[in-house]
Amino acid sequence: MNAMTTEHASVCPLDCPDTCSLSVTVDNARIVRVRGSRANPYTAGVICTKVATSYPDWVHGPGRLLAPLRRVGAKGEGRFARASWDEALDIIHDGFTAAVAAHGPTQPEQPASQIPAFVVQVCCSADAVLRQPCEQVVSEPQLVTQLTAVF
């Protein structure tokens, strides 16, 4: 490794039940290699081929959003305008606040103490590897579901 190449622990951003742990090589602020890590005993260093071979291209590809966008047309029109990070976080905060006001902070049949913590990623986990702030912990998973209707 040269002076600009570093190794980082990360997790797979895909939505499958394995929660694979990753070892990510970053060279000059670009992901150049992704391997399975033994940090998660369930996956024992194994990751799927699509993450190992395609993840760097997905992170650095032309379709990757580099700034927050807000919808400016009707849902489904595909019209968006760039937003500042402060504006984007305010929109997210307002959505969470509205969901809690409308539905309450917990589901009646499940005490808050029994709800596992979930992470809502404002941007992909690659940003964490690249040392950019990107996540907020949400301890109420039903709010994530309710927010899909808000946004």
trRosetta pair geometry for C-beta under 8 A, 3 or more apart (Angstrom, degrees):
i j d omega theta_ij theta_ji phi_ij phi_ji
1 5 4.0 -139 -160 90 90 120
1 6 7.4 103 -177 -77 140 27
1 7 7.5 -90 -90 -32 156 93
1 25 7.8 -141 -107 -146 113 110
2 5 5.0 90 48 4 67 107
2 27 7.5 66 48 -137 102 103
4 27 6.0 74 112 -161 94 62
4 28 4.9 30 150 -66 137 67
5 25 6.5 -1 -170 -174 100 96
5 26 7.0 165 -149 86 51 48
5 27 4.5 -10 -99 -100 86 85
5 28 7.9 -23 -72 -18 63 64
5 32 7.8 -51 -127 34 103 137
6 25 7.5 165 85 -152 36 53
6 26 5.2 -14 61 60 84 97
7 23 6.0 -8 -170 -176 107 95
7 24 7.1 145 -158 75 55 44
7 25 5.7 -27 -99 -97 70 65
7 26 7.7 172 -90 18 21 77
8 23 7.6 153 75 -159 39 49
8 24 4.9 -27 64 65 91 97
8 26 6.1 27 -1 -7 117 118
8 129 4.6 142 94 -146 148 82
9 21 6.9 -20 -166 -175 93 104
9 22 7.3 137 -165 80 46 58
9 23 6.6 -30 -102 -102 54 61
9 24 7.7 144 -115 18 6 87
9 37 6.3 69 -131 -106 83 171
9 39 6.4 66 -146 -35 123 160
10 21 7.6 149 83 -165 40 59
10 22 4.5 -28 73 69 88 109
10 23 7.7 156 27 -94 80 15
10 24 4.9 20 10 -9 129 127
10 125 5.7 127 -172 146 109 115
10 126 7.5 32 -151 -97 156 43
10 128 6.5 142 -122 87 98 108
10 129 4.8 -24 -76 -74 135 109
11 19 6.2 -24 -163 -174 122 75
11 20 6.9 143 -161 83 66 51
11 21 5.8 -45 -103 -110 71 53
11 22 6.3 163 -107 11 15 94
11 125 6.0 -101 65 -160 75 161
12 16 7.6 -23 111 42 136 98
12 18 7.4 23 44 85 143 99
12 19 6.9 -179 45 -157 98 28
12 20 4.1 49 -15 57 129 97
12 21 7.8 -96 -14 -65 83 13
12 22 6.0 122 -59 -38 67 117
12 47 6.6 164 -75 -137 127 114
12 51 5.6 -51 -126 -116 110 156
12 125 7.7 118 145 52 10 153
13 121 7.3 -72 -136 43 103 171
13 124 5.3 -1 -120 -159 161 92
13 125 4.5 -164 -75 16 101 111
13 126 7.2 -53 -33 -24 141 79
14 48 7.9 -33 38 37 159 134
14 50 7.9 78 -68 93 153 120
14 51 6.7 -109 -11 -74 127 115
18 40 8.0 107 160 129 79 149
18 42 6.7 -169 -157 117 73 118
18 43 5.4 83 174 -78 113 116
19 40 6.4 -177 106 -128 88 155
19 42 7.6 57 62 63 92 135
19 43 7.6 -148 81 -24 57 128
20 36 6.3 -76 -174 -124 115 90
20 40 6.5 -155 -146 48 32 148
20 43 4.7 142 -116 -133 75 175
20 46 7.5 -100 -127 91 118 56
20 47 4.8 108 175 -107 153 88
20 48 7.6 -144 -30 -1 160 80
20 51 7.1 165 75 53 148 168
21 36 7.2 79 79 -168 65 64
21 37 4.1 -78 119 67 100 109
21 38 7.6 -55 76 60 126 11
21 39 4.0 -118 147 63 166 104
21 40 4.0 160 -9 -9 111 103
21 43 6.6 172 21 58 75 127
22 34 5.7 -27 -163 -163 125 93
22 35 6.9 133 -161 73 70 40
22 36 6.7 -68 -110 -116 54 32
22 37 5.6 86 154 -7 4 107
22 47 6.5 46 -97 -77 87 150
22 51 7.4 -117 -95 154 129 131
23 34 7.6 148 77 -158 50 46
23 35 4.8 -22 62 68 99 94
23 36 7.3 20 15 100 90 18
23 37 4.4 126 -37 -77 88 99
24 31 5.7 -48 -174 -133 111 106
24 33 7.3 161 -157 87 45 58
24 34 5.4 -8 -108 -107 77 75
24 35 7.9 -174 -77 28 36 65
24 126 7.8 -179 -152 -125 161 72
24 129 4.9 -28 83 -141 152 144
25 31 7.2 108 77 -158 54 59
25 32 5.3 -60 102 65 102 89
25 33 3.9 20 38 52 121 100
25 34 7.6 -134 22 -63 75 37
25 35 7.9 47 -16 1 99 100
26 29 6.7 8 175 -118 110 17
26 30 6.7 152 -157 72 69 30
26 31 5.7 -41 -99 -92 73 52
26 32 7.0 136 -124 9 21 85
26 129 6.3 166 -59 150 129 103
26 130 6.6 161 -129 -96 147 68
27 30 5.9 -33 69 64 69 85
27 32 4.7 10 16 -14 113 139
29 130 6.1 63 -155 -145 75 110
30 56 7.3 63 164 -159 86 106
30 60 5.9 29 -142 -83 98 148
31 34 6.6 21 173 -55 120 97
31 55 6.7 -70 126 121 146 96
31 56 4.4 -151 101 -111 97 85
31 59 5.3 53 27 60 132 152
31 60 6.9 -162 40 -27 88 112
31 126 6.2 -78 -36 -145 141 114
31 129 6.7 46 -85 109 111 145
31 130 7.7 -87 -48 -62 90 100
32 56 6.2 68 -111 -119 18 149
33 56 7.4 0 -55 -52 20 136
34 47 7.2 -82 137 88 100 161
34 51 6.0 -106 122 147 142 83
34 52 5.5 -151 88 -123 94 43
34 55 4.8 20 -7 59 160 139
34 56 6.6 -165 -17 -40 107 88
35 45 7.7 -12 152 -167 91 83
35 47 7.2 165 178 19 30 128
35 52 6.9 50 -101 -123 42 98
36 43 6.4 -134 -157 136 121 113
36 44 7.8 28 148 100 132 41
36 45 4.2 108 114 175 112 44
36 46 5.0 62 -115 -16 172 3
36 47 4.0 -175 -75 -16 94 92
36 52 7.7 -40 -33 -80 81 111
37 40 7.0 84 87 11 87 82
37 45 6.2 -94 127 -107 9 64
38 41 7.5 34 178 -92 72 51
38 44 6.1 8 -128 -157 78 45
38 45 4.4 -12 -72 -57 75 100
40 43 4.8 34 95 30 115 99
40 44 7.6 -92 94 -37 68 33
41 44 6.2 25 -165 -73 42 76
43 46 5.3 -135 174 56 80 78
43 47 7.0 46 169 -75 134 59
47 51 5.0 -84 160 73 121 127
47 52 5.5 141 92 -53 112 97
48 51 5.3 90 65 10 82 98
48 52 7.0 -157 96 -3 41 93
49 52 5.6 -63 -143 44 34 110
49 53 5.7 3 170 3 73 116
50 53 6.6 -68 -134 50 21 91
50 54 5.2 -28 -174 26 63 126
50 55 7.8 99 135 -45 61 79
51 54 7.0 -63 -101 53 15 82
51 55 4.9 31 -165 -46 58 122
52 55 7.2 39 -48 6 6 111
54 57 5.5 -68 -161 48 57 110
54 58 5.6 58 145 -28 86 107
55 58 5.5 -55 -142 36 32 113
55 59 6.2 29 162 -18 67 106
55 126 7.6 170 172 -80 100 121
56 59 5.9 -57 -146 37 30 109
56 60 6.2 -9 168 15 67 113
57 60 6.6 -74 -134 57 25 85
57 61 5.2 51 161 -62 66 107
58 61 5.7 -33 -129 2 20 124
58 64 7.3 113 158 -74 52 108
59 64 6.4 49 -178 -95 28 150
59 124 6.9 -145 -112 94 86 146
59 126 4.2 175 -122 -140 129 172
60 64 6.8 -60 -125 2 8 150
61 64 5.5 122 65 -22 69 99
65 68 7.7 65 156 -98 127 23
65 69 6.5 -101 -143 -10 133 111
65 123 7.9 -135 88 -127 102 95
67 82 5.4 19 108 -147 132 103
67 83 7.4 173 148 57 96 53
67 85 7.9 -103 -153 -58 77 77
68 82 7.3 102 82 -164 58 58
68 83 4.5 -58 104 70 105 99
68 84 7.3 2 52 98 118 15
68 85 6.1 136 -3 -97 126 48
68 87 7.2 -174 91 78 138 90
68 88 3.5 -75 -167 -73 170 147
68 122 7.9 -36 -88 172 112 103
69 80 4.0 29 170 168 123 133
69 81 6.8 148 -156 70 76 27
69 82 6.1 -53 -104 -101 68 39
69 83 6.3 136 -134 8 14 94
70 80 6.5 152 73 -155 30 81
70 81 5.9 -25 60 61 83 80
70 83 4.4 77 -19 -49 105 132
70 87 7.1 -74 -39 133 136 118
70 88 7.1 -151 -61 -95 96 75
70 91 6.5 179 -108 -67 117 163
71 75 6.7 7 -171 -90 160 60
71 79 6.9 82 -162 82 66 67
71 80 5.8 -52 -100 -99 42 76
71 151 7.9 139 1 -174 126 75
72 79 5.0 -86 66 128 88 102
72 80 6.2 141 5 -126 91 20
72 81 4.8 65 -44 -12 133 106
73 77 3.7 -73 113 72 135 147
73 78 7.5 -6 56 55 132 37
73 79 3.4 74 -3 46 121 127
74 77 5.0 95 60 -22 73 119
83 87 4.3 -125 -178 90 102 124
83 88 4.9 128 107 -58 125 86
83 91 7.4 -13 176 -10 163 137
84 87 4.5 97 53 6 81 102
84 88 6.9 -145 92 -5 43 86
85 88 5.6 -54 -146 38 33 113
85 89 6.2 30 157 -16 67 106
86 89 6.0 -57 -146 40 28 107
86 90 6.3 31 153 -21 63 107
87 90 5.6 -55 -148 36 31 114
87 91 6.5 34 152 -21 64 103
88 91 5.7 -52 -151 32 32 112
88 92 6.6 30 151 -16 64 104
88 122 7.3 110 134 -166 123 120
89 92 5.5 -51 -147 37 36 113
89 93 6.2 40 152 -21 67 105
89 122 7.4 -12 -89 -123 81 152
90 93 5.6 -52 -144 37 31 113
90 94 6.2 33 155 -20 65 106
91 94 5.8 -54 -147 37 29 111
91 95 6.4 31 152 -21 62 106
91 151 7.8 86 151 -103 111 107
92 95 5.7 -56 -151 35 31 113
92 96 6.5 29 153 -16 65 104
92 122 7.0 -63 -63 -107 163 108
92 136 7.9 139 134 29 143 149
93 96 5.9 -55 -150 37 31 108
93 97 6.2 31 153 -19 65 109
94 97 5.6 -55 -145 39 31 114
94 98 6.2 32 155 -20 65 106
95 98 5.8 -53 -145 37 29 110
95 99 6.3 30 156 -19 64 106
95 147 5.1 74 150 -137 122 100
95 150 4.4 140 -145 118 101 147
95 151 6.0 -6 -115 -50 152 95
96 99 5.7 -55 -147 36 31 111
96 100 6.3 28 156 -16 66 106
96 138 7.7 -140 -118 -120 131 120
96 143 6.0 40 -135 175 81 133
96 147 6.7 -16 -79 -87 60 124
97 100 6.0 -56 -148 38 29 108
97 101 6.2 28 154 -18 64 109
98 101 5.6 -56 -144 39 30 112
98 102 6.1 21 159 -13 66 112
98 150 6.0 133 82 -120 129 137
99 102 6.0 -60 -142 42 27 105
99 103 5.8 -26 176 27 66 115
99 143 5.1 117 116 -145 143 84
99 146 4.2 124 -145 111 120 128
99 147 5.6 -60 -55 -70 149 72
99 150 6.2 -89 -60 -37 99 140
100 103 6.9 -77 -123 58 19 76
100 104 6.8 -26 -166 159 57 10
100 105 5.3 22 -144 -84 103 67
100 140 8.0 85 -92 77 97 164
100 143 6.8 -5 -63 -109 78 122
102 146 7.5 175 77 -177 118 136
103 142 7.4 -132 132 128 142 118
103 143 7.8 176 71 -98 130 68
103 146 5.6 -119 7 -113 156 157
104 107 8.0 133 86 -85 113 26
104 108 7.7 45 86 -55 156 78
105 112 7.0 -5 125 -84 105 128
105 140 6.2 -118 179 -92 67 154
106 110 6.6 -134 174 86 102 77
106 111 6.9 16 165 -156 154 27
106 112 4.6 -103 -86 -67 141 86
106 115 6.9 -146 -131 -24 102 143
106 140 6.4 -122 -93 -125 62 113
106 142 7.7 107 -151 34 38 130
107 110 4.7 36 72 36 107 100
107 142 5.4 120 -47 -32 108 160
110 114 5.6 -119 -173 78 84 116
110 115 6.1 94 139 -67 118 93
111 114 5.2 84 66 7 81 102
111 115 7.8 -143 101 -17 45 87
112 115 5.6 -51 -152 19 43 116
112 139 7.2 55 -172 130 97 114
112 140 7.2 -42 -127 -91 94 92
115 139 6.2 105 101 160 111 75
115 140 6.1 26 135 -113 158 47
115 141 6.1 -159 -171 8 108 93
115 142 8.0 -79 -131 -5 138 91
116 141 7.1 29 66 -35 75 126
117 137 5.6 -9 -174 -173 118 111
117 138 7.4 145 -163 79 68 39
117 139 5.0 -41 -107 -106 75 73
118 137 7.6 146 79 -161 38 63
118 138 5.4 -29 74 73 89 90
118 139 7.4 153 24 -109 69 22
118 141 4.8 97 -16 -93 143 89
118 144 6.4 -72 104 -28 149 144
119 135 5.3 1 -173 -174 109 132
119 136 7.7 152 -154 78 66 35
119 137 5.8 -44 -101 -107 70 63
119 138 7.2 140 -117 23 19 79
120 135 7.0 156 78 -155 46 79
120 136 5.9 -18 63 67 95 85
120 137 7.9 144 20 -126 75 16
120 138 5.0 40 -11 -5 112 127
120 144 6.0 -172 -88 -104 115 111
121 124 6.4 61 147 -113 138 24
121 125 6.3 -69 -122 -58 152 70
121 134 6.1 17 -159 141 83 104
121 135 5.1 -41 -109 -101 64 97
122 134 5.5 -150 58 -171 89 65
122 135 6.5 -171 10 -96 83 38
122 136 6.7 59 -33 1 110 96
123 127 4.6 43 105 -6 121 153
123 132 7.4 -27 75 104 144 121
123 134 4.4 -91 53 -141 94 119
124 127 5.8 122 70 -6 62 93
124 134 7.4 -45 61 176 28 154
125 128 5.2 -39 -164 26 58 116
125 129 6.8 62 140 -19 71 96
125 134 7.5 -179 -105 93 32 142
126 129 5.3 -49 -155 34 44 116
126 130 6.2 32 149 -10 71 107
127 130 5.6 -60 -144 47 34 104
127 132 4.3 -70 -179 67 93 111
127 133 7.8 -28 139 77 115 19
127 134 4.2 108 91 -54 129 148
128 131 7.6 42 -180 -78 32 22
128 132 7.2 -95 -76 59 28 62
128 134 5.5 -108 -57 40 79 121
128 135 6.9 -5 -71 -10 123 114
138 141 7.2 121 112 -84 105 42
138 143 6.2 -127 179 69 130 123
138 144 6.3 131 97 -56 153 99
140 143 4.5 64 102 -8 107 114
140 144 8.0 169 102 -14 65 77
141 144 5.6 -42 -165 20 53 114
141 145 7.2 48 145 -12 71 99
142 145 5.5 -50 -158 37 48 113
142 146 6.2 46 147 -19 74 105
143 146 5.4 -55 -143 41 36 111
143 147 6.0 43 155 -29 68 104
144 147 5.8 -52 -148 29 28 114
144 148 7.5 40 151 -31 57 92
145 148 6.2 -44 -165 11 36 112
146 149 6.2 -54 -173 30 46 109
146 150 6.9 43 137 -19 71 106
147 150 5.0 -52 -149 34 50 116
147 151 6.0 21 160 0 81 105
148 151 6.6 -63 -138 51 28 90
